Amino acid sequence: MSSGFFQELKDRGLVHQATDETALEKQLNEESVKLYVGFDPTADSLHIGHLLPILMLRRFQQNGHVPIALVGGGTGMIGDPSFKDQERQLNTLDTVQNWSQSIKNQLSRFIDFYSEENPAVIANNYDWLGSISLIDFLRDVGKNFTINYMMSKESVKRRIETGISYTEFAYQLLQAYDFLKLYEQHGCLLQLGGSDQWGNITSGIELLRREKEVQGFGLTMPLITKADGTKFGKTEGNAVWLDAEKTTPYEFYQFWINTDDRDVIKFLKYFTFLSLDEIAAIEEEFKQAPETRAAQKALAKEVTTLVHGAEAYEQAVRISQALFSGEIKGLSGEEIKQGFKGVPTYEVQADDNLNLVELLITAKIEPSKRQAREDIQNGAIYINGDRVQDLEYEMGDADKIDGHFTVVRRGKKKYFLLKF
């Protein structure tokens, strides 16, 4: 156990609220503490909104504590009302169980379930919530909480006026029961969560006190806000997923490299395992020459490598450099797929005329033959980064990257992808 661990969490800005901070710090300094974070499966992948709590589990494990990753196979069927404006859509048991398995697999990339000293634990609350009867739940859990206590929670108060179902109202009791079961099964004494989880966490601590006469602890991390007012974890309105199939490593890298100057040092403290001294050195370099974007480069490297591995990070850098320089021919087919995901794409048919003018029309890159000829002659058409000004140019095998892809650029920034 590192005696300065809790102080480092505070220095990184990772502690928003904690119950009995002095006692918690003493406990963390003196013994290996078992702690948990819950992840409700609301999709088949976690996204970067989950990254902070995942990395907190990793930080605790690296400092000798035992992380428990709780997959909400049971609570995921209900939906947490915390700071949500409306009722969640309910999913089927099969769907939630499939998502739960995907999330288990993802978590194993970040925390070590096979460590000799303090292996992480994976649990699924469907194991106890799926079998408890309503009568037992009301007798064993419900009797410990007054309606006044439950109504006082901020997550409930925010929804009273717009409407909250009994199902979501009871969610805090389910989460409290999770804490009790994890204490009984694993000796878990600490629950971590985002700042929106404070009400649910304190309900769990209350249940532990009443049922087991033990002191549990809660710690929340700050809600991440971006300096420009946009929501963290989304790019162009879409979530940034940890699954490489849903968000490519190149898109993931781009999210971090485009971090606002006002946020980047904070994010280095939150999302990387660089020491605070290393971050201070990067900050100094960044202040001296912000145009080099040294802080963004360090952030993108650390987080992309952490989530997708060194090879995927290097690939993302290669794609970025190729797109910036126009040297597209050096990319592989896989890198083309990543770098040009989402650009207009045309699948070239066997009977298509491969004359460049004709293909530009067929692929809807140009609106007319006249415009196509004009753009070619004016040097506005590029094939895989090379300018082509020959009106008689025929597309051939030499233009196909990995035999499958051709990148057409019209003007400075309009990209199109031809697939063969």
KETIKOL-622216 format. One record per atom (N, C-alpha, C): residue in one letter; x, y, z. Coordinates in steps of 0.001 Angstrom, whole numbers, plus 500000, padded with zeros to 6 digits. Layout:
N
AXYZ...
END
This chain:
420
M500841498798500000M500000500000500000M500876501252500000S500507502184499162S501249503443499102S500585504450500038S501365505025500955S500779505926501955S500289507229501323G500839507574500162G500419508825499541G499377508642498461F498806507436498372F497906507125497264F496656508007497258F495996508123498413F494760508901498471F495039510373498165Q496178510866498662Q496541512261498393Q496790512469496903E497384511456496240E497616511593494794E496297511659494032L495323510832494455L493999510895493817L493435512312493927K493611512923495097K493113514290495290K493896515285494434D495216515092494371D496050515996493567D495708515906492079R495230514734491655R494834514565490252R493416515096489999G492733515498491064G491376516009490914G490341514912490796L490701513693491257L489812512544491052L488834512306492204V488952513075493269V488042512897494413V487063514065494453H485810513772494160H484765514808494209H484144514853495604Q483712513702496091Q483159513579497445Q483635512256498045A483773512228499351A484101510971500031A483411510986501386T482934509811501816T482336509714503152T483458509459504141D483479510211505207D484491510074506265D485889509918505665E486323511007505042E487583510992504291E488776510564505150T488829511029506388T489963510704507267T490031509200507528A488864508610507850A488833507162508126A489138506355506862L488650506831505712L488901506125504459L490394506143504129E491025507311504276E492461507406503970E493270506487504891K492886506454506169K493572505575507141K493434504110506726Q492216503724506331Q491947502344505912Q492795501980504681L492858502889503710L493616502627502485L495115502544502756N495597503308503731N497018503281504067N497413502018504816E496470501456505592E496826500377506512E496550498981505985E495601498826505068E495288497472504599E494795497472503160S494799496275502589S494284496109501225S492759496153501286V492174497142500644V490720497356500703V490069496791499443K488928496135499627K488145495667498478K487117496745498128L487064497098496858L486207498198496416L485517497804495124Y484413498465494830Y483721498110493586Y483184499318492838V483032499104491527V482322500034490647V481311499202489871G480104499738489712G479079499040488940G479006499573487515F478819498665486562F478672499035485155F477385498403484627D476354499216484448D475112498679483898D475261498488482388P474896497294481887P475010497052480445P473845497682479687T474072498877479149T473034499548478366T473366499494476875A474475498826476534A474875498608475139A475868497446475154D476316497023473957D477243495884473911D478695496310474092S478915497575474434S480267498066474678S480215499191475695L481297499336476449L481462500513477291L481976501653476406H481807502899476868H482301504048476121H483198504887477018I483730505985476487I484734506691477295I484131507404478500G482805507482478575G482190507954479813G482444506979480968H482745505704480634H483054504703481659H484547504640481978L485364505353481188L486810505152481288L487368505601482638L486863506704483168L487387507200484448L487200506176485572P485975505633485780P485842504618486837P486651503351486564I486786502952485297I487605501766484984I489052502021485395L489559503206485050L490956503514485376L491141503701486878M490079504118487577M490165504194489042M490352502801489628L489620501815489105L489818500442489570L491266500014489346R491808500366488191R493196500018487866R494172500713488826R493923501991489123R494790502723490054R494790502051491436F493598501695491908F493515501048493222F494249499713493211Q494091498929492129Q494767497635492067Q496288497813492064Q496771498799491316Q498217499036491263Q498774499443492618N497901499921493504N498337500326494840N497974499305495914G497762498043495472G497615496949496422G496204496621496864H495198497306496317H493815497046496711H493146496089495723V491968495586496082V491298494565495265V490062495162494595P490119495378493278P488957495938492583P487925494868492234I486669495215492422I485566494344492009I484797495090490926A484746494509489736A483966495098488652A482601494417488664L481582495184488995L480231494626489080L479469494934487796V479167493905487034V478344494075485840V476883493996486267G476104494990485868G474716495072486337G473755494276485476G473921492969485465G473004492125484692G471574492218485195G471412492534486504G470080492705487091G469610494146486999T470414495080487531T470026496496487519T469937497034486088G470686496432485172G470631496862483778G469262496641483146M468458495780483778M467107495530483272M466106496562483808I466565497380484768I465687498374485393I466006499773484882G467262500183485023G467670501520484591G467779502485485748D468951503092485874D469237504050486935D468666505423486556P467830506028487418P467259507338487074P468218508496487300S469406508242487886S470293509325488299S470589510302487170F470100511523487349F470373512634486443F469981512333484992K468974511467484843K468388511229483518K467073512002483443D466810512590482294D465602513408482153D464356512573481917Q464544511335481468Q463370510508481191Q463675509041481468E462610508270481523E462702506832481815E463533506116480746R464386505196481201R465169504407480242R464287503375479545Q464692502985478362Q464014501896477664Q464442500580478319L463485499699478578L463808498414479213L464232497406478148N465233496589478482N465751495596477542N465436494184478023T465481493214477104T465169491833477463T466333491208478229L466042490124478941L467066489410479711L468191488927478797D467839488337477656D468868487836476728D469792488955476263T469196490091475914T469990491234475448T470960491688476524V470440491866477744V471277492356478847V472378491345479174Q472065490050479121Q473083489039479427Q474184489020478366N473808489200477098N474820489263476037N475710490487476210W475075491618476518W475856492839476746W476776492669477959S476280491997478997S477074491794480211S478360491037479890Q478259490009479044Q479439489219478677Q480445490079477911S479955490917476995S480851491802476235S481596492747477167I480886493273478172I481489494217479106I482531493527479977K482241492291480398K483237491519481155K484531491406480367N484405491081479088N485585490909478240N486368492219478119Q485646493320478001Q486336494612477888Q487073494977479172L486447494749480305L487066495122481587L488375494390481826S488465493164481290S489675492356481529S490901492963480833R490695493923479938R491837494589479296R492462495640480227F491737496034481261F492207497134482099F492605496709483508I491926495713484039I492265495253485391I492647493784485331D493516493384486256D494150492061486203D493382491071487083F492739490113486428F491973489105487164F492847487898487574Y494131487934487190Y495018486788487470Y496243487175488278S496230488358488858S497356488806489685S497560487842490851E498809487552491178E499095486627492294E498783487279493635E498981488579493747E498834489249495039E497406489742495292N496829490454494345N495499491037494583N494661490970493308P494274489737492894P493500489612491655P492161490338491737A491787490967490639A490484491629490561A489383490567490528V488194491003490879V487032490113490931V485993490646489944I485347489734489234I484221490154488385I482947489559488996A481908490352489081A480646489864489654A479504490379488782N478360489716488888N477181490118488121N475991490124489074N475352491279489247N474291491337490265N473030490573489880Y472968490061488644Y471841489187488303Y471902487909489133D473102487548489601D473278486326490395D472459486373491685W472266487553492267W471417487636493471W470082488342493214L470066489315492324L468790490002492064L467833489135491247G468387488226490439G467548487390489586G466776486330490347S467207486051491586S466570484947492322S465827485386493585I466011486640494009I465356487068495249I463869487345494982S463014486947495918S461576487197495741S461250488617496200L460146489143495715L459736490496496080L459504490591497589I458897489575498170I458612489607499619I459919489666500406D460893488817500031D462181488820500733D462881490168500581F462810490730499368F463482492011499120F462862493115499980L461538493159500034L460864494196500831L461164494024502319R461196492773502785R461470492502504218R462924492824504577D463868492388503712D465294492479504066D465923493825503707V465397494460502669V466017495713502214V465056496897502422G463837496772501907G462893497888501940G462620498413503328K462598497511504325K462255497942505691K463302498887506290N464501498926505685N465576499770506222N465505501222505762F464575501522504837F464570502863504264F463187503492504351T463158504740504798T461888505470504791T461693506128503425I460455506391503078I460154507103501833I460807508485501866N460785509121503055N461403510459503191N462877510404502810Y463580509360503269Y465011509214502974Y465223509059501467M464398508205500848M464564507948499419M464217509180498583M463190509941499041M462769511136498307M463801512255498403S464637512198499447S465609513283499656S466784513207498685K466939512061497988K468062511898497069K467901512824495859E468976513493495502E468933514459494400E468463513813493101S468905512558492864S468546511874491618S467041511644491518V466363511502492670V464913511321492688V464214512684492619K464700513632493408K464069514959493456K463996515612492074R465054515395491277R465097516004489940R464021515461489017R463532514251489339R462578513613488433R461125513668488929I460928514110490170I459579514081490743I458597514892489901E459018516069489468E458095516942488735E457761516404487350T458765515811486675T458511515297485323T457951513880485359G458106513201486503G457556511854486644G458646510794486736I458513509903487709I459451508790487870I458623507559488234S458904506452487578S458147505226487875S458630504621489185Y457812503755489765Y458241503049490982Y459485502210490690T459550501674489471T460695500846489076T461999501614489258E462056502823488686E463289503597488798E463462504185490199F462348504493490871F462415505007492246F463113503989493146A462848502702492898A463406501641493746A464854501294493388Y465393501920492349Y466729501548491884Y467774501698492996Q467659502767493792Q468675502986494828Q468704501842495841L467548501171496040L467524500025496955L468262498837496346L468124498669495032L468836497572494361L470340497798494464Q470772499046494251Q472209499328494325Q472719499184495753A471890499563496723A472277499380498125A472450497891498434Y471539497080497891Y471599495619498104Y472863495033497474D473283495580496328D474545495141495709D475707495310496689F475764496478497328F476856496753498272F476829495727499410L475625495453499929L475483494471501008L475974493093500561K475557492646499365K475953491311498876K477464491240498626L478036492318498095L479480492304497842L480272492335499156Y479699492944500184Y480339492865501504Y480263491439502027E479081490819501916E478921489443502422E479811488452501676Q479903488604500353Q480633487622499552Q482131487888499452H482516489163499496H483927489490499256H484546490410500303G483759490865501276G484302491805502257G484498493199501693C483719493573500686C483856494874500026C483393496001500958L484243497039501104L483922498139502012L483838499504501345L484168499582500065L484212500882499395L483527500800498034Q482659501776497765Q482043501866496444Q482482503166495776L482893503054494509L483261504224493714L482167504478492679G482056505723492260G481098506043491201G481264507479490759G480543507858489722G480528509245489291G479775510087490310S479904511396490213S479270512264491209S477751512121491208D477172511640490087D475717511446490042D475270510229490849Q476234509432491327Q475910508210492070Q475898508395493588W476136509618494044W476285509854495492W475084509336496286G473882509614495830G472685509179496553G472586507666496634N472868506978495528N472820505509495524N473901504913496425I475081505523496403I476202505014497210I475903505156498699T475397506322499099T475130506524500526T473985505620501018S473071505254500120S472030504290500500S472662502933500824G473667502543500048G474368501280500306G475107501308501631I475739502435501940I476458502573503214I475476502473504381E474292503080504214E473255503019505256E472788501582505477L472621500830504393L472178499431504522L473242498588505225L474520498809504904L475606498083505581L475604498383507080R475396499639507416R475395500036508833R474252499371509583R473071499348508948R471899498799509626R471935497273509721E472339496625508635E472279495161508584E473509494486509192K474694495112509023K475947494444509422K476723495197510491E476245496397510815E476932497245511795E478400497453511432V478665497657510139V480030497952509693V480018499305508976Q481183499945508958Q481304501223508264Q481774500977506832G480903501293505911G481306501271504504G481706502675504081F482313502759502923F482787504054502436F482311504291501002G482186505558500667G481850505935499294G482805507007498803L483130506938497526L483991507949496917L483464508223495518T483226509486495217T482772509813493859T483821510634493127M483843510425491813M484731511178490933M483954512338490333P484657513370489883P483941514522489311P483235514163488017L482137514849487762L481476514731486469L482343515500485474I482693514864484362I483639515494483439I482901516474482540T483349517705482580T482768518731481700T483871519273480792K483466519674479591K484431520246478656K484328521760478686A485470522404478492A485522523868478598A484611524560477593D484383523915476445D483544524568475426D482052524320475631G481708523612476720G480303523394477044G479683522167476394T480408521500475476T479864520293474844T480053519101475764K479260518059475516K479281516895476391K480540516058476188F481195515700477276F482376514852477162F481963513451476713G482778512851475852G482518511459475455G481778511326474154K481472512475473514K480774512410472224K481570513203471194T481560512721469968T482171513444468874T481187513424467705E480885514600467193E479884514744466131E478570514055466526G478249514148467824G476974513606468302G476973512128468601N478067511430468280N478122509980468519N479011509654469711A478636508621470455A479455508193471592A480790507661471087V481840507867471881V483162507312471572V483289506012472365W483225504887471644W483185503570472285W484583503018472528L484685502080473472L485957501398473724L486144500216472783D485101499814472090D485143498717471132D485663499248469792A486758498652469306A487398499121468067A486498498968466849E485494498075466932E484571497904465811E483568499064465740K483256499646466903K482252500716466950K482899502102466792T484063502278467374T484856503496467197T486265503040466857T486729503300465644T488046502803465235T489139503457466083P490297502785466242P491409503403466973P491797504775466413Y491675504946465089Y491982506247464493Y490978507306464969E489680506981464973E488665507926465464E488887508221466953F489247507176467694F489504507299469130F490674508261469358Y491764508037468615Y492955508894468702Y492589510335468362Q491787510525467315Q491390511865466889Q490594512594467972F489769511844468710F488995512456469788F489939513111470801W490999512389471168W491912512894472203W492859513960471663I493322513801470425I494272514775469858I493594516124469662N492262516126469553N491513517371469359N491025517987470664T491574517528471790T491176518075473095T491484519577473170D490539520305473725D490682521751473919D491898522038474812D492637523101474474D493799523499475290D493432523661476765R492205524116477020R491784524390478409R491522523109479201D491340521983478509D491009520721479185D492180519742479273V493194519951478441V494148518857478185V494965518459479419I495379519405480246I496182519040481430I495311518295482438K494078518761482601K493129518060483493K492933516620483025F492771516429481721F492557515079481188F493804514211481332L494998514805481225L496233514032481458L496252513486482892K495769514286483833K495723513834485239K494669512762485445Y493530512917484757Y492420511970484919Y492692510627484240F493156510689482985F493084509507482120F494417508821481837T495524509347482362T496800508677482094T497459508265483409F498465507406483260F499231506948484421F500605507616484455L500762508691483687L501968509511483809L501992510105485215S503186510234485793S503274510804487139S502923512289487081L502585512839488239L502251514264488286L503450515121487904D504672514638488206D505880515371487795D506010515368486271E505737514213485643E505800514135484177E504756515054483542I503566515077484138I502498515943483610I502875517415483771A503508517748484898A503943519136485127A504970519553484073A505868518626483693A506878518926482667A506214519140481307I505215518300480992I504474518452479731I503727519790479733E503149520136480885E502402521396480988E503319522589480731E504535522536481288E505490523630481097E505867523772479621E506152522624478971E506482522628477539E505306523186476727F504105522778477126F502876523198476436F502672524711476555K502954525250477748K502796526699477965K503789527485477111Q505007526950476995Q506046527647476235Q505738527651474737A505177526522474248A504928526418472801A503634525647472539P502474526295472792P501197525576472636P500952525071471213E501582525730470232E501351525327468839E501894523919468534T502829523433469336T503358522070469118T502368521005469586R501370521415470385R500333520503470902R500944519300471623A502025519554472362A502718518469473065A501793517770474064A500936518533474714A500046517944475724A499003517043475066Q498419517511473958Q497430516695473243Q498074515419472702K499290515540472186K499978514365471642K500255513342472740A500665513836473911A500932512923475034A499642512240475489L498558513022475568L497266512478476000L496773511417475019A496799511756473719A496308510818472699A497144509539472686K498440509681472860K499322508495472872K499007507599474059E498945508188475241E498749507390476456E497394506670476449V496327507396476122V494989506804476230V494730505811475091T495170506133473871T494969505208472752T495749503922472980T496983504045473482T497799502860473773T497164502029474875L496657502703475886L496029502013477023L494811501201476576V493991501795475707V492726501162475315V492908500183474151H493743500549473173H493831499737471947H495206499108471689G496224499502472471G497557498925472287G498470499822471460A499790499563471581A500801500411470932A500695500355469411E500401499178468876E500334499038467417E499201499877466834A498042499849467496A496889500626467019A497173502128467130Y497891502522468193Y498263503937468344Y499162504370467180E500181503555466891E501113503905465801E500382503964464459Q499425503074464279Q498617503057463051Q497799504351462948A497218504770464058A496414506003464069A497266507218463713V498498507238464231V499409508348463917V499756508333462429R500013507136461890R500342507000460467R499207507525459583I497972507134459940I496805507585459167I496707509115459234S496872509669460419S496768511130460598S497807511856459753Q499038511344459802Q500111511989459035Q499861511882457539A499358510724457095A499086510524455668A497983511466455190L496953511629455994L495851512519455604L496306513977455587F497173514317456524F497665515704456599F498570516020455416S499426515065455053S500411515298453989S499878514965452601G498793514169452550G498268513713451258G498974512479450724E499921511916451507E500675510721451078E499863509470451396I498808509248450656I497844508195450995I498302506805450539K499134506776449505K499512505477448921K500263504564449888G500860505141450923G501613504331451888G500735503624452905L499425503892452892L498517503276453866L498077501894453391S497770501037454355S497222499714454032S495720499822453842G495115498747453347G493665498730453172G492937498934454492E493454498311455557E492834498450456881E492904499901457351E494036500551457109E494186501954457511E493283502868456677I493104502524455408I492170503284454570I490758503182455139K490363501972455541K489010501770456110K488803502625457356Q489842502670458206Q489738503463459435Q489720504957459139G490679505390458304G490840506820458054G489699507435457274F489002506603456467F487945507143455617F486574506580455971K486454506091457212K485153505635457692K484199506831457715G483056506666457083G482068507747457110G482117508669455904V483176508581455061V483174509444453877V482287508801452808P481754509588451864P480914509001450808P481668507893450075T481019506741449922T481670505566449343T480841505024448189Y481543504600447140Y480865503996446002Y481517502655445701E480693501610445584E481207500291445228E481220500165443711V482414500077443136V482568500020441683V482071498664441172Q481184498709440202Q480607497486439638Q481474496969438476A481335495687438182A482151495052437139A481953495714435782D480747496208435504D480471496786434175D480608498316434147D481134498920435213D481312500376435231D482419500800434271N482191501920433608N483224502519432761N484302503108433673L485574502690433470L486650503111434369L487376504360433883N486853504992432834N487387506299432453N487108507266433604L488110508061433979L488001508901435177L486786509836435114V486562510481433964V485413511397433844V484113510636434110E483972509468433464E482742508676433609E482559508198435049L483660507748435686L483564507205437053L483207508301438064L483709509503437829L483370510614438732L481871510902438700I481259510723437534I479811510921437416I479062509765438066T479468508520437719T478787507328438234T478816507295439771A479964507672440345A480125507629441815A479539508868442490K478941509759441687K478319510997442207K479336511913442909I480582511831442440I481608512756442943I481469514096442230E481067514035440966E480830515237440174E479376515246439691P478765516446439568P477354516522439158P477147516383437642S478207516671436842S478053516629435385S479397516385434732K479346515951433442K480586515733432698K481353517046432535R480614518104432279R481282519396432104R482081519773433349Q481440519610434534Q482110519948435797Q483287519004436046A483106517706435715A484176516726435914A485399517097435082R485162517419433770R486284517788432888R486988519058433396E486168520012433822E486722521277434310E487607521061435536D487104520253436482D487872520006437710D489165519247437424I489104518261436496I490316517517436155I491342518451435524Q490912519242434559Q491838520146433864Q492412521216434792N491616521630435772N492089522656436720N492925522093437862G493138520763437844G493984520151438881G493304519956440212A491959519861440213A491222519727441482A490920518274441848I491330517313440990I491041515903441262I492347515160441587Y492307514429442718Y493480513661443164Y493077512203443330I493946511292442846I493736509854443031I494816509358443987N494395508873445171N495334508419446203N496421509455446475G496017510725446485G496950511801446817G497673512410445633D497605511771444460D498296512298443274D497311513056442378R497725514246441932R496877515037441041R496814514375439658V495623514288439110V495430513727437769V494733514779436905Q495385515136435757Q494809516169434881Q494536515656433461D494633514326433307D494427513704431990D492954513305431842L492262513910430861L490838513611430662L490604512180430188E491635511548429626E491497510176429120E491933509132430145Y492234509576431373Y492798508654432386Y491845507487432676E492383506277432648E491618505060432956E492067504512434304M491132504220435178M491463503637436488M491930502199436289G493046501847436917G493589500492436774G494026499909438099D494652498729438051D495079498048439282D496063498882440093A496856499688439417A497853500512440118A497193501546441033D495917501833440766D495196502824441583D494480502196442777K494562500865442900K493836500179443967K494776499867445128I494506500460446281I495297500167447487I494841498826448043D495808497914448209D495507496536448643D494502495859447713G494431496331446465G493540495717445484G492076496052445665H491751496921446639H490331497143446965H489891498595447016F490797499516447351F490357500887447650F491073501928446798T490319502938446394T490895504125445761T490301505341446454V491186506251446861V490741507483447509V490759508610446483V489605509226446301V489496510355445380V489294511627446209R490097512631445897R489900513913446571R489493514951445526R488471515704445870R488032516792444993R488253518105445733G489098518957445173G489432520197445860G490346519922447041K490264520771448072K491201520629449203K490761519589450219K489453519438450423K489023518640451579K487950517607451302K487384517550450120K486277516621449883K486813515260449450Y486678514291450354Y487176512942450086Y486039512002449708F486360511046448848F485426509990448440F486214508686448393L485523507597448643L486187506288448626L485533505403447573L486365504825446695L485890503847445744L486303502470446240K485348501541446298K485643500168446732K485483499236445527F486502498418445277F486464497483444147F486215496070444663
END
